[in-house]
Amino acid sequence: MPSRRLISVRRNELSLCFALAGVAETERNSGNNEHAKASLADAENGYATVQRFLSDPKHAKHINDQEHRELTKGMAEVRRKLDGLTSQL
């Protein structure tokens, strides 16, 4: 898969992580902690996938500085959201 496509997939993965975190928050607010935990676990798995991608030298050499900053910033935002939800469940 070309590197541009891989980066696009990782951007989408981060967007999905945010969406899943939102679902987890909604489920928690509705009192459905089991579904909240499941959505949170799915978001954590997506986060781990992007993290592996960014730390793999095979892929990292194809990411320019701007893309790396963008993905790293997105990762930090997702991490804050996930950590906040984890502390509430």
Backbone bond lengths (Angstrom), bond angles and torsions (degrees), N, CA, C in turn:
res aa  C-N    CA-C-N  psi(-1)  N-CA   C-N-CA  omega(-1)  CA-C   N-CA-C  phi
1 M - - - 1.456 - - 1.533 107.88 -
2 P 1.315 117.47 128.59 1.465 120.07 179.32 1.526 111.21 -59.00
3 S 1.335 115.68 152.11 1.464 120.25 -174.74 1.532 112.33 -61.37
4 R 1.338 119.38 -35.57 1.475 121.13 179.60 1.523 109.52 -62.52
5 R 1.301 116.02 -39.83 1.457 120.47 179.86 1.535 110.01 -67.49
6 L 1.324 116.75 -40.86 1.466 120.50 177.99 1.527 111.09 -61.94
7 I 1.309 116.97 -40.80 1.458 120.43 179.08 1.526 110.13 -66.21
8 S 1.314 116.87 -40.96 1.457 120.61 176.80 1.527 110.88 -61.18
9 V 1.313 116.52 -41.96 1.463 120.76 178.05 1.529 109.86 -62.23
10 R 1.320 117.96 -41.55 1.471 121.09 -179.50 1.524 111.19 -68.51
11 R 1.331 117.01 -35.97 1.473 119.48 174.67 1.531 109.64 -61.74
12 N 1.312 115.57 -44.71 1.466 119.93 178.26 1.522 111.26 -63.22
13 E 1.319 116.27 -37.50 1.465 121.08 178.21 1.533 110.18 -61.13
14 L 1.330 116.50 -43.34 1.465 119.60 177.92 1.528 111.03 -64.47
15 S 1.326 116.99 -40.15 1.467 120.25 177.19 1.526 110.67 -61.68
16 L 1.311 115.63 -40.19 1.462 120.11 177.98 1.526 110.47 -65.21
17 C 1.326 117.15 -39.26 1.467 120.70 177.17 1.524 110.58 -58.63
18 F 1.337 116.92 -44.75 1.461 120.74 177.36 1.526 110.87 -61.73
19 A 1.328 116.41 -43.83 1.466 120.11 179.80 1.524 110.92 -62.25
20 L 1.323 116.81 -44.23 1.463 120.53 178.76 1.523 111.78 -65.01
21 A 1.326 116.17 -36.37 1.465 119.43 175.85 1.529 110.14 -64.54
22 G 1.320 116.72 -38.01 1.463 120.57 176.14 1.518 111.84 -64.32
23 V 1.322 116.52 -40.84 1.470 120.73 176.55 1.532 109.34 -62.71
24 A 1.330 116.08 -44.44 1.467 120.34 179.51 1.531 110.69 -59.27
25 E 1.317 116.18 -42.22 1.466 120.45 179.76 1.526 111.23 -64.74
26 T 1.330 116.26 -43.36 1.464 120.76 178.50 1.523 110.56 -62.78
27 E 1.317 116.35 -44.99 1.471 120.56 179.20 1.529 110.86 -62.18
28 R 1.329 116.32 -42.77 1.463 119.85 178.02 1.520 110.95 -61.00
29 N 1.331 115.85 -44.77 1.466 120.37 -179.88 1.523 112.10 -64.62
30 S 1.335 116.17 -25.01 1.468 121.11 177.67 1.523 112.01 -87.12
31 G 1.321 116.15 -1.43 1.458 120.20 179.64 1.512 114.18 84.72
32 N 1.321 117.40 9.88 1.462 120.87 -178.87 1.532 108.83 -100.78
33 N 1.321 115.28 75.42 1.459 120.37 -174.73 1.517 113.53 -65.65
34 E 1.322 118.57 -30.89 1.473 119.83 179.77 1.523 111.11 -65.57
35 H 1.329 117.44 -44.31 1.465 120.15 176.90 1.525 110.78 -67.86
36 A 1.328 116.01 -36.07 1.458 119.84 177.35 1.523 110.29 -61.25
37 K 1.316 116.61 -44.68 1.465 120.76 179.60 1.523 111.37 -64.59
38 A 1.319 117.59 -37.56 1.473 120.84 178.95 1.529 110.67 -65.76
39 S 1.317 117.04 -43.85 1.469 120.34 178.55 1.527 110.60 -65.88
40 L 1.319 115.72 -38.77 1.459 120.03 177.52 1.524 110.92 -63.40
41 A 1.325 116.88 -41.12 1.473 120.78 178.05 1.524 111.07 -63.07
42 D 1.332 117.40 -40.52 1.462 120.58 177.13 1.532 110.85 -63.56
43 A 1.323 116.47 -41.17 1.466 120.28 177.94 1.527 110.38 -64.46
44 E 1.317 117.06 -39.85 1.477 121.03 177.95 1.531 110.43 -62.83
45 N 1.317 117.09 -38.93 1.471 120.53 178.24 1.526 110.94 -64.23
46 G 1.326 116.87 -42.03 1.462 120.48 176.77 1.514 111.60 -63.33
47 Y 1.318 115.92 -41.93 1.466 120.94 177.70 1.529 109.96 -59.24
48 A 1.322 116.18 -45.80 1.473 120.62 -179.40 1.523 111.27 -62.37
49 T 1.323 117.37 -35.57 1.462 121.30 178.56 1.524 110.82 -63.41
50 V 1.325 116.39 -46.73 1.467 120.04 179.77 1.527 109.93 -66.09
51 Q 1.308 116.58 -38.71 1.466 120.42 179.02 1.534 111.14 -61.70
52 R 1.331 116.40 -43.00 1.469 119.85 177.67 1.527 110.57 -62.64
53 F 1.314 116.68 -41.14 1.460 121.31 179.21 1.529 110.51 -59.94
54 L 1.327 116.47 -47.91 1.462 120.34 -177.39 1.526 112.73 -67.68
55 S 1.305 117.54 -28.03 1.463 119.58 -177.30 1.528 113.14 -95.25
56 D 1.334 117.61 -1.94 1.460 121.60 179.00 1.530 109.29 -86.72
57 P 1.330 117.52 115.00 1.477 120.07 -178.12 1.532 112.88 -57.14
58 K 1.310 116.91 -29.37 1.470 120.57 179.54 1.529 110.57 -60.62
59 H 1.331 116.54 -37.31 1.463 120.72 -179.76 1.521 111.66 -92.33
60 A 1.328 116.35 -36.22 1.464 120.73 -175.51 1.521 112.46 -57.91
61 K 1.327 117.42 -33.58 1.467 119.21 -178.15 1.526 112.89 -68.75
62 H 1.340 117.43 -13.97 1.460 121.68 179.85 1.527 112.87 -100.05
63 I 1.327 116.91 2.89 1.459 121.42 -178.87 1.525 108.42 -103.31
64 N 1.320 116.86 126.31 1.458 118.08 177.09 1.534 109.61 -78.79
65 D 1.318 115.94 170.38 1.469 120.76 -175.24 1.525 112.56 -60.06
66 Q 1.317 116.73 -42.11 1.465 120.45 -179.28 1.535 110.57 -63.02
67 E 1.312 117.27 -44.92 1.469 121.13 179.33 1.527 110.59 -64.40
68 H 1.314 115.65 -40.19 1.469 119.41 179.15 1.528 110.38 -63.47
69 R 1.336 116.87 -43.82 1.468 120.40 178.08 1.518 110.86 -62.64
70 E 1.324 116.55 -42.48 1.466 120.95 -179.63 1.531 110.85 -61.54
71 L 1.330 115.89 -48.56 1.467 119.64 -179.45 1.527 111.43 -67.00
72 T 1.323 116.68 -38.88 1.463 120.35 179.20 1.525 110.74 -65.28
73 K 1.321 116.72 -41.04 1.468 120.92 177.34 1.529 110.27 -63.20
74 G 1.317 116.12 -44.74 1.464 120.01 177.41 1.515 111.99 -60.99
75 M 1.328 115.67 -39.80 1.467 120.47 178.10 1.528 110.47 -61.57
76 A 1.329 117.05 -43.50 1.462 120.82 -179.47 1.527 110.99 -63.45
77 E 1.328 116.74 -40.65 1.466 120.86 178.88 1.524 111.21 -65.67
78 V 1.320 115.85 -43.54 1.471 119.61 177.91 1.523 109.71 -62.83
79 R 1.335 116.86 -43.91 1.464 120.58 -178.50 1.521 111.20 -59.07
80 R 1.353 116.93 -44.27 1.473 120.60 178.09 1.519 111.11 -60.09
81 K 1.318 115.72 -44.22 1.466 120.13 -179.43 1.528 110.45 -64.07
82 L 1.324 116.85 -46.08 1.463 120.67 -178.92 1.527 111.36 -65.30
83 D 1.320 116.33 -41.79 1.468 119.27 178.66 1.518 111.60 -62.88
84 G 1.325 116.80 -40.68 1.458 120.67 177.79 1.507 111.70 -62.37
85 L 1.310 117.25 -42.15 1.461 120.48 178.80 1.525 111.94 -69.33
86 T 1.321 115.92 -39.87 1.466 120.05 -179.89 1.522 110.25 -59.40
87 S 1.320 117.34 -39.86 1.464 120.55 -178.68 1.524 112.26 -70.01
88 Q 1.326 117.05 -17.17 1.456 121.49 -178.36 1.523 113.53 -97.79
89 L 1.323 116.94 -7.65 1.477 119.42 -178.87 1.508 110.74 -105.93
